[in-house]
Amino acid sequence: MKITVCIGSSCHVKGSRQVVKALQALIAEHNVGDKVELSGTFCMSKCQLGVCVTVDDVFYSVTPESVAEFFSTNVLPKL
C-alpha cells in the first residue's frame, strides 16, 4: 500500500507536517511498516481540500485532528 501526503505550501499551512508525523507514528504503532510505503509529493491540485492524501491513488482530505480516524478507517482494513 502506498500513502502519499501533499507537502506543498497550501497543505503545509493546513498541517501536512503533523499528518505525516502522525502517520509515521501510527504505522510504527501498528507494526505495518513492511506493508505501507509513506511518501510526500508537491501539489495534488486540490489545494482547497488539503491536507491532500492518497491511498493507492484514492484521494482523501485529512486534517491533523482526523488522521487517527482516517488511518483506522481507510488504511488498516485494507492491509
N, CA, C and O atoms as a Tripos MOL2 file, in Angstrom:
@<TRIPOS>MOLECULE
protein
  316   315    79     0     0
PROTEIN
NO_CHARGES

@<TRIPOS>ATOM
      1 N           0.8440   -1.1760    0.0000 N.3       1 MET1
      2 CA          0.0000    0.0000    0.0000 C.3       1 MET1
      3 C           0.8870    1.2360    0.0000 C.2       1 MET1
      4 O           1.8850    1.3050    0.7170 O.2       1 MET1
      5 N           0.5040    2.2090   -0.8170 N.am      2 LYS2
      6 CA          1.2670    3.4550   -0.8730 C.3       2 LYS2
      7 C           0.3880    4.6130   -0.4070 C.2       2 LYS2
      8 O          -0.6840    4.8570   -0.9600 O.2       2 LYS2
      9 N           0.8600    5.3250    0.6220 N.am      3 ILE3
     10 CA          0.1900    6.5210    1.1280 C.3       3 ILE3
     11 C           1.0540    7.7140    0.7440 C.2       3 ILE3
     12 O           2.2400    7.7630    1.0690 O.2       3 ILE3
     13 N           0.4530    8.6720    0.0540 N.am      4 THR4
     14 CA          1.1730    9.8690   -0.3640 C.3       4 THR4
     15 C           0.4980   11.0900    0.2580 C.2       4 THR4
     16 O          -0.7180   11.2560    0.1660 O.2       4 THR4
     17 N           1.2970   11.9290    0.8830 N.am      5 VAL5
     18 CA          0.7950   13.1390    1.5390 C.3       5 VAL5
     19 C           1.3460   14.3500    0.8090 C.2       5 VAL5
     20 O           2.5490   14.4310    0.5610 O.2       5 VAL5
     21 N           0.4740   15.2960    0.4630 N.am      6 CYS6
     22 CA          0.9230   16.5370   -0.1620 C.3       6 CYS6
     23 C           1.6660   17.3750    0.8790 C.2       6 CYS6
     24 O           1.1800   17.5780    1.9920 O.2       6 CYS6
     25 N           2.8380   17.8540    0.5040 N.am      7 ILE7
     26 CA          3.6080   18.7240    1.3920 C.3       7 ILE7
     27 C           3.8360   20.0890    0.7400 C.2       7 ILE7
     28 O           4.7500   20.8270    1.1070 O.2       7 ILE7
     29 N           2.9840   20.4020   -0.2310 N.am      8 GLY8
     30 CA          3.0350   21.7150   -0.8700 C.3       8 GLY8
     31 C           2.6300   22.8040    0.1050 C.2       8 GLY8
     32 O           2.1880   22.5130    1.2160 O.2       8 GLY8
     33 N           2.7770   24.0490   -0.3010 N.am      9 SER9
     34 CA          2.5930   25.1690    0.6280 C.3       9 SER9
     35 C           1.1920   25.2440    1.2170 C.2       9 SER9
     36 O           1.0580   25.4990    2.4130 O.2       9 SER9
     37 N           0.1520   25.0350    0.4350 N.am     10 SER10
     38 CA         -1.2150   25.1270    0.9600 C.3      10 SER10
     39 C          -1.4810   24.0210    1.9830 C.2      10 SER10
     40 O          -2.0330   24.2810    3.0520 O.2      10 SER10
     41 N          -1.0910   22.7940    1.6560 N.am     11 CYS11
     42 CA         -1.2880   21.6890    2.5920 C.3      11 CYS11
     43 C          -0.3750   21.8250    3.8110 C.2      11 CYS11
     44 O          -0.7470   21.4380    4.9190 O.2      11 CYS11
     45 N           0.8140   22.3740    3.6010 N.am     12 HIS12
     46 CA          1.7200   22.5990    4.7340 C.3      12 HIS12
     47 C           1.0630   23.5200    5.7600 C.2      12 HIS12
     48 O           1.1200   23.2620    6.9620 O.2      12 HIS12
     49 N           0.4460   24.5860    5.2800 N.am     13 VAL13
     50 CA         -0.2250   25.5390    6.1720 C.3      13 VAL13
     51 C          -1.3800   24.8600    6.9070 C.2      13 VAL13
     52 O          -1.6930   25.2220    8.0410 O.2      13 VAL13
     53 N          -2.0090   23.8840    6.2680 N.am     14 LYS14
     54 CA         -3.1550   23.1880    6.8600 C.3      14 LYS14
     55 C          -2.7540   22.0140    7.7450 C.2      14 LYS14
     56 O          -3.6170   21.3530    8.3240 O.2      14 LYS14
     57 N          -1.4380   21.7430    7.8570 N.am     15 GLY15
     58 CA         -0.9800   20.7270    8.8080 C.3      15 GLY15
     59 C          -0.4040   19.4600    8.2250 C.2      15 GLY15
     60 O          -0.4130   18.4230    8.8900 O.2      15 GLY15
     61 N           0.1000   19.5070    6.9980 N.am     16 SER16
     62 CA          0.6350   18.2770    6.4060 C.3      16 SER16
     63 C           1.7970   17.6960    7.2110 C.2      16 SER16
     64 O           1.9460   16.4760    7.2840 O.2      16 SER16
     65 N           2.6060   18.5420    7.8060 N.am     17 ARG17
     66 CA          3.7240   18.0330    8.6120 C.3      17 ARG17
     67 C           3.2130   17.1950    9.7810 C.2      17 ARG17
     68 O           3.7580   16.1290   10.0660 O.2      17 ARG17
     69 N           2.1660   17.6730   10.4590 N.am     18 GLN18
     70 CA          1.5860   16.9280   11.5680 C.3      18 GLN18
     71 C           0.9330   15.6330   11.0850 C.2      18 GLN18
     72 O           0.9870   14.6130   11.7720 O.2      18 GLN18
     73 N           0.3200   15.6770    9.9080 N.am     19 VAL19
     74 CA         -0.2930   14.4760    9.3400 C.3      19 VAL19
     75 C           0.7820   13.4290    9.0640 C.2      19 VAL19
     76 O           0.5990   12.2560    9.3910 O.2      19 VAL19
     77 N           1.8950   13.8370    8.4670 N.am     20 VAL20
     78 CA          2.9930   12.9130    8.1780 C.3      20 VAL20
     79 C           3.5270   12.3110    9.4720 C.2      20 VAL20
     80 O           3.7080   11.0960    9.5590 O.2      20 VAL20
     81 N           3.7800   13.1410   10.4720 N.am     21 LYS21
     82 CA          4.3030   12.6370   11.7500 C.3      21 LYS21
     83 C           3.3340   11.6510   12.3900 C.2      21 LYS21
     84 O           3.7520   10.6170   12.9100 O.2      21 LYS21
     85 N           2.0360   11.9670   12.3550 N.am     22 ALA22
     86 CA          1.0340   11.0690   12.9320 C.3      22 ALA22
     87 C           0.9790    9.7470   12.1630 C.2      22 ALA22
     88 O           0.8770    8.6810   12.7710 O.2      22 ALA22
     89 N           1.0440    9.8100   10.8400 N.am     23 LEU23
     90 CA          1.0340    8.5780   10.0480 C.3      23 LEU23
     91 C           2.2730    7.7390   10.3270 C.2      23 LEU23
     92 O           2.1820    6.5160   10.4240 O.2      23 LEU23
     93 N           3.4240    8.3790   10.4560 N.am     24 GLN24
     94 CA          4.6440    7.6380   10.7960 C.3      24 GLN24
     95 C           4.4720    6.9100   12.1300 C.2      24 GLN24
     96 O           4.8460    5.7450   12.2600 O.2      24 GLN24
     97 N           3.9100    7.5990   13.1110 N.am     25 ALA25
     98 CA          3.6980    7.0060   14.4310 C.3      25 ALA25
     99 C           2.6880    5.8640   14.3680 C.2      25 ALA25
    100 O           2.8970    4.8200   14.9860 O.2      25 ALA25
    101 N           1.6020    6.0510   13.6320 N.am     26 LEU26
    102 CA          0.5740    5.0090   13.5280 C.3      26 LEU26
    103 C           1.0930    3.7770   12.7870 C.2      26 LEU26
    104 O           0.7750    2.6470   13.1570 O.2      26 LEU26
    105 N           1.8790    3.9930   11.7590 N.am     27 ILE27
    106 CA          2.4820    2.8690   11.0290 C.3      27 ILE27
    107 C           3.3910    2.0730   11.9570 C.2      27 ILE27
    108 O           3.3560    0.8430   11.9540 O.2      27 ILE27
    109 N           4.1970    2.7610   12.7430 N.am     28 ALA28
    110 CA          5.0820    2.0860   13.6960 C.3      28 ALA28
    111 C           4.2890    1.3990   14.7990 C.2      28 ALA28
    112 O           4.5770    0.2580   15.1600 O.2      28 ALA28
    113 N           3.2950    2.0920   15.3300 N.am     29 GLU29
    114 CA          2.4770    1.5550   16.4270 C.3      29 GLU29
    115 C           1.7820    0.2510   16.0300 C.2      29 GLU29
    116 O           1.6790   -0.6750   16.8350 O.2      29 GLU29
    117 N           1.3110    0.1860   14.7930 N.am     30 HIS30
    118 CA          0.6020   -1.0000   14.3160 C.3      30 HIS30
    119 C           1.5280   -1.9920   13.6150 C.2      30 HIS30
    120 O           1.0800   -3.0110   13.0900 O.2      30 HIS30
    121 N           2.8310   -1.6790   13.6140 N.am     31 ASN31
    122 CA          3.8460   -2.5740   13.0600 C.3      31 ASN31
    123 C           3.5240   -2.9970   11.6150 C.2      31 ASN31
    124 O           3.5780   -4.1790   11.2740 O.2      31 ASN31
    125 N           3.1890   -2.0080   10.7810 N.am     32 VAL32
    126 CA          2.8400   -2.2880    9.3900 C.3      32 VAL32
    127 C           3.8040   -1.6150    8.4110 C.2      32 VAL32
    128 O           3.4760   -1.4160    7.2410 O.2      32 VAL32
    129 N           4.9780   -1.2730    8.8960 N.am     33 GLY33
    130 CA          5.9700   -0.6090    8.0520 C.3      33 GLY33
    131 C           6.3840   -1.4210    6.8480 C.2      33 GLY33
    132 O           6.8060   -0.8600    5.8370 O.2      33 GLY33
    133 N           6.2720   -2.7390    6.9390 N.am     34 ASP34
    134 CA          6.6240   -3.5960    5.8090 C.3      34 ASP34
    135 C           5.5160   -3.6500    4.7620 C.2      34 ASP34
    136 O           5.7330   -4.1350    3.6520 O.2      34 ASP34
    137 N           4.3230   -3.1510    5.1130 N.am     35 LYS35
    138 CA          3.1830   -3.1970    4.2030 C.3      35 LYS35
    139 C           2.7770   -1.8300    3.6700 C.2      35 LYS35
    140 O           1.9970   -1.7390    2.7220 O.2      35 LYS35
    141 N           3.3040   -0.7630    4.2780 N.am     36 VAL36
    142 CA          2.8980    0.5990    3.9240 C.3      36 VAL36
    143 C           4.1180    1.4170    3.5160 C.2      36 VAL36
    144 O           5.1090    1.4860    4.2430 O.2      36 VAL36
    145 N           4.0280    2.0300    2.3520 N.am     37 GLU37
    146 CA          5.0530    2.9710    1.8970 C.3      37 GLU37
    147 C           4.4750    4.3730    2.0490 C.2      37 GLU37
    148 O           3.4640    4.7050    1.4310 O.2      37 GLU37
    149 N           5.1180    5.1890    2.8710 N.am     38 LEU38
    150 CA          4.6740    6.5620    3.1060 C.3      38 LEU38
    151 C           5.5950    7.5010    2.3510 C.2      38 LEU38
    152 O           6.8150    7.4390    2.4980 O.2      38 LEU38
    153 N           5.0040    8.3730    1.5370 N.am     39 SER39
    154 CA          5.8200    9.3130    0.7730 C.3      39 SER39
    155 C           5.1290   10.6720    0.7220 C.2      39 SER39
    156 O           3.9580   10.8120    1.0760 O.2      39 SER39
    157 N           5.8830   11.6580    0.2760 N.am     40 GLY40
    158 CA          5.3600   13.0130    0.1220 C.3      40 GLY40
    159 C           5.4260   13.4370   -1.3230 C.2      40 GLY40
    160 O           6.1940   12.8890   -2.1140 O.2      40 GLY40
    161 N           4.6110   14.4210   -1.6600 N.am     41 THR41
    162 CA          4.6170   14.9700   -3.0090 C.3      41 THR41
    163 C           4.2350   16.4420   -2.9260 C.2      41 THR41
    164 O           3.6480   16.8870   -1.9400 O.2      41 THR41
    165 N           4.5670   17.1750   -3.9480 N.am     42 PHE42
    166 CA          4.1670   18.5700   -4.0200 C.3      42 PHE42
    167 C           2.9180   18.6880   -4.8690 C.2      42 PHE42
    168 O           2.8560   18.1390   -5.9690 O.2      42 PHE42
    169 N           1.9530   19.3790   -4.3830 N.am     43 CYS43
    170 CA          0.6870   19.7510   -5.0190 C.3      43 CYS43
    171 C          -0.0180   18.6460   -5.7900 C.2      43 CYS43
    172 O           0.4850   18.1210   -6.7830 O.2      43 CYS43
    173 N          -1.2050   18.3170   -5.2910 N.am     44 MET44
    174 CA         -2.0990   17.3710   -5.9540 C.3      44 MET44
    175 C          -3.2180   18.1150   -6.6880 C.2      44 MET44
    176 O          -4.1720   17.5030   -7.1670 O.2      44 MET44
    177 N          -3.0880   19.4470   -6.7710 N.am     45 SER45
    178 CA         -4.0420   20.3130   -7.4830 C.3      45 SER45
    179 C          -5.4420   20.3030   -6.8810 C.2      45 SER45
    180 O          -6.4270   20.5270   -7.5840 O.2      45 SER45
    181 N          -5.5250   20.0450   -5.5910 N.am     46 LYS46
    182 CA         -6.8000   20.1130   -4.8670 C.3      46 LYS46
    183 C          -6.5720   20.9200   -3.5900 C.2      46 LYS46
    184 O          -7.0140   20.5380   -2.5060 O.2      46 LYS46
    185 N          -5.8800   22.0320   -3.7440 N.am     47 CYS47
    186 CA         -5.4080   22.8200   -2.5990 C.3      47 CYS47
    187 C          -6.5270   23.2080   -1.6320 C.2      47 CYS47
    188 O          -6.3110   23.2460   -0.4210 O.2      47 CYS47
    189 N          -7.7060   23.4920   -2.1500 N.am     48 GLN48
    190 CA         -8.8110   23.8990   -1.2900 C.3      48 GLN48
    191 C          -9.2760   22.7590   -0.3860 C.2      48 GLN48
    192 O          -9.9650   23.0020    0.6050 O.2      48 GLN48
    193 N          -8.9110   21.5250   -0.7120 N.am     49 LEU49
    194 CA         -9.3600   20.3580    0.0590 C.3      49 LEU49
    195 C          -8.3110   19.8420    1.0290 C.2      49 LEU49
    196 O          -8.5870   18.9050    1.7770 O.2      49 LEU49
    197 N          -7.1230   20.4190    1.0410 N.am     50 GLY50
    198 CA         -5.9890   19.9160    1.8170 C.3      50 GLY50
    199 C          -6.2930   19.6800    3.2790 C.2      50 GLY50
    200 O          -7.2620   20.2370    3.7960 O.2      50 GLY50
    201 N          -5.5220   18.8950    3.9450 N.am     51 VAL51
    202 CA         -4.3050   18.2130    3.5510 C.3      51 VAL51
    203 C          -4.6880   17.0390    2.6330 C.2      51 VAL51
    204 O          -5.4850   16.1760    2.9990 O.2      51 VAL51
    205 N          -4.1010   17.0360    1.4450 N.am     52 CYS52
    206 CA         -4.4280   16.0290    0.4450 C.3      52 CYS52
    207 C          -3.5940   14.7700    0.6760 C.2      52 CYS52
    208 O          -2.3730   14.8300    0.8200 O.2      52 CYS52
    209 N          -4.2820   13.6350    0.7060 N.am     53 VAL53
    210 CA         -3.6350   12.3450    0.9280 C.3      53 VAL53
    211 C          -4.2310   11.3520   -0.0610 C.2      53 VAL53
    212 O          -5.4400   11.3520   -0.2920 O.2      53 VAL53
    213 N          -3.3870   10.5050   -0.6450 N.am     54 THR54
    214 CA         -3.9000    9.4020   -1.4460 C.3      54 THR54
    215 C          -3.4450    8.0850   -0.8300 C.2      54 THR54
    216 O          -2.3420    7.9690   -0.2950 O.2      54 THR54
    217 N          -4.3270    7.1030   -0.9250 N.am     55 VAL55
    218 CA         -4.0010    5.7300   -0.5410 C.3      55 VAL55
    219 C          -4.2100    4.9050   -1.8000 C.2      55 VAL55
    220 O          -5.3380    4.7270   -2.2610 O.2      55 VAL55
    221 N          -3.1130    4.4040   -2.3500 N.am     56 ASP56
    222 CA         -3.1700    3.6900   -3.6320 C.3      56 ASP56
    223 C          -4.0070    4.4610   -4.6580 C.2      56 ASP56
    224 O          -4.8820    3.8970   -5.3150 O.2      56 ASP56
    225 N          -3.7240    5.7420   -4.7800 N.am     57 ASP57
    226 CA         -4.3330    6.6480   -5.7630 C.3      57 ASP57
    227 C          -5.7930    7.0190   -5.4910 C.2      57 ASP57
    228 O          -6.4360    7.6190   -6.3520 O.2      57 ASP57
    229 N          -6.3250    6.6820   -4.3320 N.am     58 VAL58
    230 CA         -7.6620    7.1330   -3.9330 C.3      58 VAL58
    231 C          -7.4780    8.3620   -3.0530 C.2      58 VAL58
    232 O          -6.7340    8.3240   -2.0740 O.2      58 VAL58
    233 N          -8.1600    9.4580   -3.4040 N.am     59 PHE59
    234 CA         -7.9690   10.7410   -2.7320 C.3      59 PHE59
    235 C          -8.7590   10.8450   -1.4340 C.2      59 PHE59
    236 O          -9.9050   10.4010   -1.3490 O.2      59 PHE59
    237 N          -8.1180   11.4480   -0.4090 N.am     60 TYR60
    238 CA         -8.7580   11.7620    0.8690 C.3      60 TYR60
    239 C          -8.3080   13.1520    1.3080 C.2      60 TYR60
    240 O          -7.2010   13.5880    0.9930 O.2      60 TYR60
    241 N          -9.1700   13.8300    2.0300 N.am     61 SER61
    242 CA         -8.8090   15.0810    2.6830 C.3      61 SER61
    243 C          -8.6690   14.7780    4.1680 C.2      61 SER61
    244 O          -9.6190   14.3200    4.8040 O.2      61 SER61
    245 N          -7.4910   15.0300    4.7200 N.am     62 VAL62
    246 CA         -7.1840   14.6570    6.0930 C.3      62 VAL62
    247 C          -6.7180   15.8870    6.8580 C.2      62 VAL62
    248 O          -6.0530   16.7560    6.2950 O.2      62 VAL62
    249 N          -7.0580   15.9630    8.1170 N.am     63 THR63
    250 CA         -6.5630   17.0310    8.9820 C.3      63 THR63
    251 C          -5.7250   16.3910   10.0780 C.2      63 THR63
    252 O          -5.8290   15.1870   10.3080 O.2      63 THR63
    253 N          -4.8930   17.1800   10.7610 N.am     64 PRO64
    254 CA         -4.1500   16.6070   11.8920 C.3      64 PRO64
    255 C          -5.0930   15.9870   12.9300 C.2      64 PRO64
    256 O          -4.7350   15.0150   13.5940 O.2      64 PRO64
    257 N          -6.2790   16.5450   13.0640 N.am     65 GLU65
    258 CA         -7.2380   16.0420   14.0460 C.3      65 GLU65
    259 C          -7.9280   14.7510   13.5880 C.2      65 GLU65
    260 O          -8.3840   13.9680   14.4220 O.2      65 GLU65
    261 N          -8.0090   14.5240   12.2820 N.am     66 SER66
    262 CA         -8.7350   13.3480   11.7790 C.3      66 SER66
    263 C          -7.8290   12.2110   11.3230 C.2      66 SER66
    264 O          -8.3200   11.1880   10.8470 O.2      66 SER66
    265 N          -6.5110   12.3730   11.4590 N.am     67 VAL67
    266 CA         -5.5910   11.3870   10.8960 C.3      67 VAL67
    267 C          -5.7240   10.0130   11.5570 C.2      67 VAL67
    268 O          -5.6070    9.0020   10.8640 O.2      67 VAL67
    269 N          -5.9590    9.9400   12.8440 N.am     68 ALA68
    270 CA         -6.1000    8.6360   13.5100 C.3      68 ALA68
    271 C          -7.3370    7.8980   12.9970 C.2      68 ALA68
    272 O          -7.2840    6.6980   12.7280 O.2      68 ALA68
    273 N          -8.4440    8.6180   12.8650 N.am     69 GLU69
    274 CA         -9.6710    8.0070   12.3370 C.3      69 GLU69
    275 C          -9.4800    7.5990   10.8760 C.2      69 GLU69
    276 O          -9.9140    6.5210   10.4700 O.2      69 GLU69
    277 N          -8.8350    8.4530   10.0910 N.am     70 PHE70
    278 CA         -8.5220    8.1380    8.7000 C.3      70 PHE70
    279 C          -7.7250    6.8440    8.6120 C.2      70 PHE70
    280 O          -8.0230    5.9810    7.7860 O.2      70 PHE70
    281 N          -6.7080    6.7090    9.4650 N.am     71 PHE71
    282 CA         -5.8450    5.5250    9.4370 C.3      71 PHE71
    283 C          -6.6340    4.2630    9.7870 C.2      71 PHE71
    284 O          -6.5110    3.2380    9.1180 O.2      71 PHE71
    285 N          -7.4410    4.3520   10.8380 N.am     72 SER72
    286 CA         -8.1870    3.1580   11.2610 C.3      72 SER72
    287 C          -9.3010    2.7960   10.2810 C.2      72 SER72
    288 O          -9.6750    1.6280   10.1770 O.2      72 SER72
    289 N          -9.8330    3.7800    9.5640 N.am     73 THR73
    290 CA        -10.9350    3.5350    8.6330 C.3      73 THR73
    291 C         -10.4720    3.1920    7.2250 C.2      73 THR73
    292 O         -11.0530    2.3290    6.5690 O.2      73 THR73
    293 N          -9.4290    3.8650    6.7630 N.am     74 ASN74
    294 CA         -9.0400    3.7520    5.3470 C.3      74 ASN74
    295 C          -7.7200    3.0480    5.0800 C.2      74 ASN74
    296 O          -7.3940    2.7680    3.9260 O.2      74 ASN74
    297 N          -6.9590    2.7580    6.1220 N.am     75 VAL75
    298 CA         -5.6720    2.0810    5.9190 C.3      75 VAL75
    299 C          -5.6960    0.6740    6.5190 C.2      75 VAL75
    300 O          -5.5220   -0.3090    5.7990 O.2      75 VAL75
    301 N          -5.9070    0.5740    7.8160 N.am     76 LEU76
    302 CA         -5.8380   -0.7380    8.4720 C.3      76 LEU76
    303 C          -6.7360   -1.8110    7.8460 C.2      76 LEU76
    304 O          -6.2810   -2.9380    7.6470 O.2      76 LEU76
    305 N          -7.9950   -1.4950    7.5300 N.am     77 PRO77
    306 CA         -8.8460   -2.5530    6.9590 C.3      77 PRO77
    307 C          -8.3650   -3.0730    5.6010 C.2      77 PRO77
    308 O          -8.7410   -4.1730    5.1950 O.2      77 PRO77
    309 N          -7.5490   -2.3030    4.9060 N.am     78 LYS78
    310 CA         -7.0890   -2.6860    3.5690 C.3      78 LYS78
    311 C          -5.7660   -3.4410    3.5870 C.2      78 LYS78
    312 O          -5.2720   -3.8630    2.5410 O.2      78 LYS78
    313 N          -5.1970   -3.6090    4.7680 N.am     79 LEU79
    314 CA         -3.9050   -4.3110    4.8610 C.3      79 LEU79
    315 C          -4.0900   -5.8100    5.0000 C.2      79 LEU79
    316 O          -3.1080   -6.5470    5.0890 O.2      79 LEU79
@<TRIPOS>BOND
     1     1     2 1
     2     2     3 1
     3     3     4 2
     4     3     5 am
     5     5     6 1
     6     6     7 1
     7     7     8 2
     8     7     9 am
     9     9    10 1
    10    10    11 1
    11    11    12 2
    12    11    13 am
    13    13    14 1
    14    14    15 1
    15    15    16 2
    16    15    17 am
    17    17    18 1
    18    18    19 1
    19    19    20 2
    20    19    21 am
    21    21    22 1
    22    22    23 1
    23    23    24 2
    24    23    25 am
    25    25    26 1
    26    26    27 1
    27    27    28 2
    28    27    29 am
    29    29    30 1
    30    30    31 1
    31    31    32 2
    32    31    33 am
    33    33    34 1
    34    34    35 1
    35    35    36 2
    36    35    37 am
    37    37    38 1
    38    38    39 1
    39    39    40 2
    40    39    41 am
    41    41    42 1
    42    42    43 1
    43    43    44 2
    44    43    45 am
    45    45    46 1
    46    46    47 1
    47    47    48 2
    48    47    49 am
    49    49    50 1
    50    50    51 1
    51    51    52 2
    52    51    53 am
    53    53    54 1
    54    54    55 1
    55    55    56 2
    56    55    57 am
    57    57    58 1
    58    58    59 1
    59    59    60 2
    60    59    61 am
    61    61    62 1
    62    62    63 1
    63    63    64 2
    64    63    65 am
    65    65    66 1
    66    66    67 1
    67    67    68 2
    68    67    69 am
    69    69    70 1
    70    70    71 1
    71    71    72 2
    72    71    73 am
    73    73    74 1
    74    74    75 1
    75    75    76 2
    76    75    77 am
    77    77    78 1
    78    78    79 1
    79    79    80 2
    80    79    81 am
    81    81    82 1
    82    82    83 1
    83    83    84 2
    84    83    85 am
    85    85    86 1
    86    86    87 1
    87    87    88 2
    88    87    89 am
    89    89    90 1
    90    90    91 1
    91    91    92 2
    92    91    93 am
    93    93    94 1
    94    94    95 1
    95    95    96 2
    96    95    97 am
    97    97    98 1
    98    98    99 1
    99    99   100 2
   100    99   101 am
   101   101   102 1
   102   102   103 1
   103   103   104 2
   104   103   105 am
   105   105   106 1
   106   106   107 1
   107   107   108 2
   108   107   109 am
   109   109   110 1
   110   110   111 1
   111   111   112 2
   112   111   113 am
   113   113   114 1
   114   114   115 1
   115   115   116 2
   116   115   117 am
   117   117   118 1
   118   118   119 1
   119   119   120 2
   120   119   121 am
   121   121   122 1
   122   122   123 1
   123   123   124 2
   124   123   125 am
   125   125   126 1
   126   126   127 1
   127   127   128 2
   128   127   129 am
   129   129   130 1
   130   130   131 1
   131   131   132 2
   132   131   133 am
   133   133   134 1
   134   134   135 1
   135   135   136 2
   136   135   137 am
   137   137   138 1
   138   138   139 1
   139   139   140 2
   140   139   141 am
   141   141   142 1
   142   142   143 1
   143   143   144 2
   144   143   145 am
   145   145   146 1
   146   146   147 1
   147   147   148 2
   148   147   149 am
   149   149   150 1
   150   150   151 1
   151   151   152 2
   152   151   153 am
   153   153   154 1
   154   154   155 1
   155   155   156 2
   156   155   157 am
   157   157   158 1
   158   158   159 1
   159   159   160 2
   160   159   161 am
   161   161   162 1
   162   162   163 1
   163   163   164 2
   164   163   165 am
   165   165   166 1
   166   166   167 1
   167   167   168 2
   168   167   169 am
   169   169   170 1
   170   170   171 1
   171   171   172 2
   172   171   173 am
   173   173   174 1
   174   174   175 1
   175   175   176 2
   176   175   177 am
   177   177   178 1
   178   178   179 1
   179   179   180 2
   180   179   181 am
   181   181   182 1
   182   182   183 1
   183   183   184 2
   184   183   185 am
   185   185   186 1
   186   186   187 1
   187   187   188 2
   188   187   189 am
   189   189   190 1
   190   190   191 1
   191   191   192 2
   192   191   193 am
   193   193   194 1
   194   194   195 1
   195   195   196 2
   196   195   197 am
   197   197   198 1
   198   198   199 1
   199   199   200 2
   200   199   201 am
   201   201   202 1
   202   202   203 1
   203   203   204 2
   204   203   205 am
   205   205   206 1
   206   206   207 1
   207   207   208 2
   208   207   209 am
   209   209   210 1
   210   210   211 1
   211   211   212 2
   212   211   213 am
   213   213   214 1
   214   214   215 1
   215   215   216 2
   216   215   217 am
   217   217   218 1
   218   218   219 1
   219   219   220 2
   220   219   221 am
   221   221   222 1
   222   222   223 1
   223   223   224 2
   224   223   225 am
   225   225   226 1
   226   226   227 1
   227   227   228 2
   228   227   229 am
   229   229   230 1
   230   230   231 1
   231   231   232 2
   232   231   233 am
   233   233   234 1
   234   234   235 1
   235   235   236 2
   236   235   237 am
   237   237   238 1
   238   238   239 1
   239   239   240 2
   240   239   241 am
   241   241   242 1
   242   242   243 1
   243   243   244 2
   244   243   245 am
   245   245   246 1
   246   246   247 1
   247   247   248 2
   248   247   249 am
   249   249   250 1
   250   250   251 1
   251   251   252 2
   252   251   253 am
   253   253   254 1
   254   254   255 1
   255   255   256 2
   256   255   257 am
   257   257   258 1
   258   258   259 1
   259   259   260 2
   260   259   261 am
   261   261   262 1
   262   262   263 1
   263   263   264 2
   264   263   265 am
   265   265   266 1
   266   266   267 1
   267   267   268 2
   268   267   269 am
   269   269   270 1
   270   270   271 1
   271   271   272 2
   272   271   273 am
   273   273   274 1
   274   274   275 1
   275   275   276 2
   276   275   277 am
   277   277   278 1
   278   278   279 1
   279   279   280 2
   280   279   281 am
   281   281   282 1
   282   282   283 1
   283   283   284 2
   284   283   285 am
   285   285   286 1
   286   286   287 1
   287   287   288 2
   288   287   289 am
   289   289   290 1
   290   290   291 1
   291   291   292 2
   292   291   293 am
   293   293   294 1
   294   294   295 1
   295   295   296 2
   296   295   297 am
   297   297   298 1
   298   298   299 1
   299   299   300 2
   300   299   301 am
   301   301   302 1
   302   302   303 1
   303   303   304 2
   304   303   305 am
   305   305   306 1
   306   306   307 1
   307   307   308 2
   308   307   309 am
   309   309   310 1
   310   310   311 1
   311   311   312 2
   312   311   313 am
   313   313   314 1
   314   314   315 1
   315   315   316 2
@<TRIPOS>SUBSTRUCTURE
     1 MET1         2 RESIDUE 1 A MET
     2 LYS2         6 RESIDUE 1 A LYS
     3 ILE3        10 RESIDUE 1 A ILE
     4 THR4        14 RESIDUE 1 A THR
     5 VAL5        18 RESIDUE 1 A VAL
     6 CYS6        22 RESIDUE 1 A CYS
     7 ILE7        26 RESIDUE 1 A ILE
     8 GLY8        30 RESIDUE 1 A GLY
     9 SER9        34 RESIDUE 1 A SER
    10 SER10       38 RESIDUE 1 A SER
    11 CYS11       42 RESIDUE 1 A CYS
    12 HIS12       46 RESIDUE 1 A HIS
    13 VAL13       50 RESIDUE 1 A VAL
    14 LYS14       54 RESIDUE 1 A LYS
    15 GLY15       58 RESIDUE 1 A GLY
    16 SER16       62 RESIDUE 1 A SER
    17 ARG17       66 RESIDUE 1 A ARG
    18 GLN18       70 RESIDUE 1 A GLN
    19 VAL19       74 RESIDUE 1 A VAL
    20 VAL20       78 RESIDUE 1 A VAL
    21 LYS21       82 RESIDUE 1 A LYS
    22 ALA22       86 RESIDUE 1 A ALA
    23 LEU23       90 RESIDUE 1 A LEU
    24 GLN24       94 RESIDUE 1 A GLN
    25 ALA25       98 RESIDUE 1 A ALA
    26 LEU26      102 RESIDUE 1 A LEU
    27 ILE27      106 RESIDUE 1 A ILE
    28 ALA28      110 RESIDUE 1 A ALA
    29 GLU29      114 RESIDUE 1 A GLU
    30 HIS30      118 RESIDUE 1 A HIS
    31 ASN31      122 RESIDUE 1 A ASN
    32 VAL32      126 RESIDUE 1 A VAL
    33 GLY33      130 RESIDUE 1 A GLY
    34 ASP34      134 RESIDUE 1 A ASP
    35 LYS35      138 RESIDUE 1 A LYS
    36 VAL36      142 RESIDUE 1 A VAL
    37 GLU37      146 RESIDUE 1 A GLU
    38 LEU38      150 RESIDUE 1 A LEU
    39 SER39      154 RESIDUE 1 A SER
    40 GLY40      158 RESIDUE 1 A GLY
    41 THR41      162 RESIDUE 1 A THR
    42 PHE42      166 RESIDUE 1 A PHE
    43 CYS43      170 RESIDUE 1 A CYS
    44 MET44      174 RESIDUE 1 A MET
    45 SER45      178 RESIDUE 1 A SER
    46 LYS46      182 RESIDUE 1 A LYS
    47 CYS47      186 RESIDUE 1 A CYS
    48 GLN48      190 RESIDUE 1 A GLN
    49 LEU49      194 RESIDUE 1 A LEU
    50 GLY50      198 RESIDUE 1 A GLY
    51 VAL51      202 RESIDUE 1 A VAL
    52 CYS52      206 RESIDUE 1 A CYS
    53 VAL53      210 RESIDUE 1 A VAL
    54 THR54      214 RESIDUE 1 A THR
    55 VAL55      218 RESIDUE 1 A VAL
    56 ASP56      222 RESIDUE 1 A ASP
    57 ASP57      226 RESIDUE 1 A ASP
    58 VAL58      230 RESIDUE 1 A VAL
    59 PHE59      234 RESIDUE 1 A PHE
    60 TYR60      238 RESIDUE 1 A TYR
    61 SER61      242 RESIDUE 1 A SER
    62 VAL62      246 RESIDUE 1 A VAL
    63 THR63      250 RESIDUE 1 A THR
    64 PRO64      254 RESIDUE 1 A PRO
    65 GLU65      258 RESIDUE 1 A GLU
    66 SER66      262 RESIDUE 1 A SER
    67 VAL67      266 RESIDUE 1 A VAL
    68 ALA68      270 RESIDUE 1 A ALA
    69 GLU69      274 RESIDUE 1 A GLU
    70 PHE70      278 RESIDUE 1 A PHE
    71 PHE71      282 RESIDUE 1 A PHE
    72 SER72      286 RESIDUE 1 A SER
    73 THR73      290 RESIDUE 1 A THR
    74 ASN74      294 RESIDUE 1 A ASN
    75 VAL75      298 RESIDUE 1 A VAL
    76 LEU76      302 RESIDUE 1 A LEU
    77 PRO77      306 RESIDUE 1 A PRO
    78 LYS78      310 RESIDUE 1 A LYS
    79 LEU79      314 RESIDUE 1 A LEU
